[in-house]
Amino acid sequence: MEKELNIYVYEEGNLPVFHDAPCDGILGMEGIFINDMEISRFRTRDPDEAHLFFLPFSIVSIVHYVFERETRLWSDMKNTVIDYINVIADKYPFWNRSRGADHFMLACHDWVFYKYR
């Protein structure tokens, strides 16, 4: 039996959309969680030891930096996430091994699942 949960945090992705998010306001939990995952005692640097895989992108940051309010189109935001997952799937065997079932992200929004499924 495992004594400790091991979570691998993918290194791919650049600030400000990946590995960072605002830590204040009503949606601040997303940023707090992403920042905590970067330094967590549950984090492993060895993906072969991982039980779970964290996708460190921020929906708050994607909305801020990618979403074009004038057009109101969601496609650029959706494509940012799809492109990130494709990079992960092409570079590592872990996504393909489980078809993403052991991967997770955090979003403090009630509309995220609908937009990204």
C-alpha contacts under 8 A as a table, 3 or more apart, distances in Angstrom:
res1	aa1	res2	aa2	distance
2	E	5	L	7.27
4	E	42	F	7.26
5	L	42	F	5.93
5	L	50	A	7.73
5	L	51	H	6.55
6	N	42	F	5.06
6	N	43	R	5.72
6	N	44	T	5.71
6	N	49	E	6.59
6	N	50	A	4.75
6	N	51	H	5.43
6	N	52	L	6.67
7	I	42	F	5.81
7	I	43	R	4.77
7	I	44	T	5.70
7	I	50	A	5.11
7	I	51	H	5.99
7	I	52	L	4.85
7	I	53	F	5.52
7	I	54	F	6.76
8	Y	43	R	5.72
8	Y	44	T	5.26
8	Y	45	R	6.29
8	Y	46	D	7.02
8	Y	47	P	5.59
8	Y	50	A	5.56
8	Y	51	H	7.88
8	Y	52	L	6.37
8	Y	53	F	4.77
8	Y	54	F	6.08
9	V	37	M	7.35
9	V	38	E	7.16
9	V	43	R	6.92
9	V	44	T	7.64
9	V	45	R	7.71
9	V	53	F	5.98
9	V	54	F	4.85
9	V	55	L	6.55
9	V	56	P	6.84
10	Y	53	F	7.37
10	Y	54	F	6.56
10	Y	55	L	6.25
10	Y	56	P	6.91
12	E	18	F	7.95
12	E	88	I	7.82
13	G	17	V	7.54
13	G	18	F	5.16
13	G	19	H	7.28
13	G	57	F	7.88
13	G	84	Y	7.57
14	N	17	V	6.50
14	N	18	F	5.28
14	N	19	H	7.15
15	L	18	F	5.13
15	L	19	H	6.30
15	L	20	D	6.38
16	P	19	H	7.26
16	P	20	D	5.91
16	P	21	A	7.09
16	P	61	S	6.67
17	V	20	D	6.53
17	V	21	A	7.22
17	V	57	F	5.91
17	V	58	S	5.76
17	V	59	I	7.92
17	V	61	S	5.06
17	V	62	I	5.74
17	V	65	Y	7.39
18	F	21	A	7.80
18	F	56	P	5.63
18	F	57	F	4.33
18	F	58	S	6.17
19	H	34	I	6.34
19	H	35	N	7.12
19	H	38	E	7.72
19	H	56	P	5.21
19	H	57	F	6.13
19	H	58	S	7.57
20	D	31	G	6.14
20	D	34	I	6.36
20	D	35	N	6.50
20	D	56	P	7.78
20	D	57	F	7.45
20	D	58	S	6.87
21	A	28	G	7.74
21	A	30	E	6.76
21	A	31	G	4.17
21	A	32	I	7.70
21	A	34	I	7.25
21	A	35	N	7.96
21	A	58	S	5.85
21	A	60	V	6.79
21	A	61	S	6.01
22	P	27	L	7.89
22	P	28	G	5.73
22	P	30	E	7.59
22	P	31	G	5.05
22	P	32	I	7.75
22	P	60	V	7.61
22	P	61	S	7.77
23	C	27	L	7.61
23	C	28	G	4.05
23	C	29	M	6.34
23	C	30	E	7.08
23	C	31	G	4.60
23	C	32	I	5.26
24	D	27	L	6.92
24	D	28	G	4.28
24	D	29	M	7.60
24	D	31	G	7.91
25	G	28	G	5.16
26	I	29	M	7.66
27	L	30	E	6.19
27	L	31	G	7.91
27	L	60	V	7.47
27	L	108	C	5.85
27	L	109	H	7.82
28	G	31	G	5.39
28	G	32	I	6.30
29	M	32	I	4.97
29	M	33	F	5.94
29	M	108	C	7.01
30	E	33	F	5.27
30	E	34	I	6.24
30	E	58	S	6.92
30	E	60	V	7.81
30	E	106	L	6.31
30	E	107	A	6.09
30	E	108	C	6.10
31	G	34	I	5.12
31	G	35	N	6.05
31	G	58	S	7.33
32	I	35	N	5.23
32	I	36	D	6.00
33	F	36	D	5.04
33	F	37	M	6.06
33	F	106	L	7.77
34	I	37	M	5.17
34	I	38	E	6.54
34	I	56	P	6.21
34	I	57	F	7.96
34	I	58	S	7.94
35	N	38	E	5.29
35	N	39	I	7.02
36	D	39	I	5.43
36	D	40	S	5.64
37	M	40	S	4.95
37	M	42	F	7.97
37	M	43	R	6.79
38	E	43	R	7.29
39	I	43	R	7.08
40	S	43	R	5.30
44	T	47	P	6.93
44	T	49	E	7.04
44	T	50	A	6.63
46	D	49	E	5.60
46	D	50	A	6.93
47	P	50	A	5.09
50	A	53	F	6.84
51	H	102	D	7.20
52	L	102	D	5.11
52	L	103	H	5.78
52	L	104	F	7.50
53	F	102	D	6.19
53	F	103	H	4.52
53	F	104	F	6.29
54	F	103	H	5.77
54	F	104	F	5.14
54	F	105	M	5.87
55	L	103	H	6.96
55	L	104	F	6.00
55	L	105	M	5.16
56	P	105	M	6.62
57	F	62	I	7.97
57	F	105	M	7.30
58	S	61	S	5.16
58	S	62	I	6.13
58	S	106	L	7.77
58	S	107	A	7.25
59	I	62	I	4.88
59	I	63	V	6.04
59	I	107	A	6.21
60	V	63	V	5.27
60	V	64	H	6.25
61	S	64	H	4.89
61	S	65	Y	5.87
61	S	66	V	7.82
62	I	65	Y	5.30
62	I	66	V	5.15
62	I	67	F	6.64
62	I	77	M	6.24
62	I	80	T	7.89
63	V	66	V	5.64
63	V	67	F	4.81
63	V	77	M	7.02
64	H	67	F	6.33
66	V	76	D	6.49
66	V	77	M	5.96
67	F	72	R	7.58
67	F	73	L	7.40
67	F	74	W	6.83
67	F	76	D	6.54
67	F	77	M	5.95
68	E	71	T	5.78
68	E	72	R	6.12
68	E	73	L	6.86
69	R	72	R	4.99
69	R	73	L	7.69
73	L	76	D	7.21
74	W	77	M	5.51
74	W	78	K	6.17
74	W	115	K	7.73
75	S	78	K	5.02
75	S	79	N	5.91
76	D	79	N	5.07
76	D	80	T	6.19
77	M	80	T	5.15
77	M	81	V	6.71
78	K	81	V	5.40
78	K	82	I	6.25
78	K	115	K	7.26
78	K	116	Y	6.21
79	N	82	I	4.88
79	N	83	D	5.81
80	T	83	D	5.25
80	T	84	Y	6.22
81	V	84	Y	5.09
81	V	85	I	6.25
81	V	116	Y	7.99
82	I	85	I	5.19
82	I	86	N	6.12
83	D	86	N	5.01
83	D	87	V	6.22
84	Y	87	V	5.15
84	Y	88	I	6.37
85	I	88	I	5.01
85	I	89	A	6.02
86	N	89	A	4.97
86	N	90	D	5.93
87	V	90	D	5.22
87	V	91	K	6.06
88	I	91	K	5.28
88	I	92	Y	5.83
88	I	95	W	7.02
89	A	92	Y	5.59
89	A	93	P	6.62
89	A	94	F	7.35
89	A	95	W	5.35
89	A	96	N	6.11
90	D	93	P	7.66
92	Y	95	W	6.91
92	Y	96	N	7.95
93	P	96	N	5.49
93	P	97	R	5.95
94	F	97	R	5.08
94	F	98	S	6.63
94	F	100	G	7.72
95	W	98	S	5.72
95	W	99	R	5.35
95	W	100	G	4.73
95	W	101	A	7.84
95	W	102	D	7.88
95	W	103	H	7.31
96	N	99	R	4.71
96	N	100	G	6.69
97	R	100	G	7.69
98	S	101	A	5.32
98	S	102	D	6.48
100	G	103	H	5.14
107	A	112	V	6.84
109	H	112	V	5.84
110	D	113	F	7.32
111	W	114	Y	5.46
111	W	115	K	6.39
112	V	115	K	5.22
112	V	116	Y	6.07
113	F	116	Y	5.36
113	F	117	R	5.72
114	Y	117	R	5.87
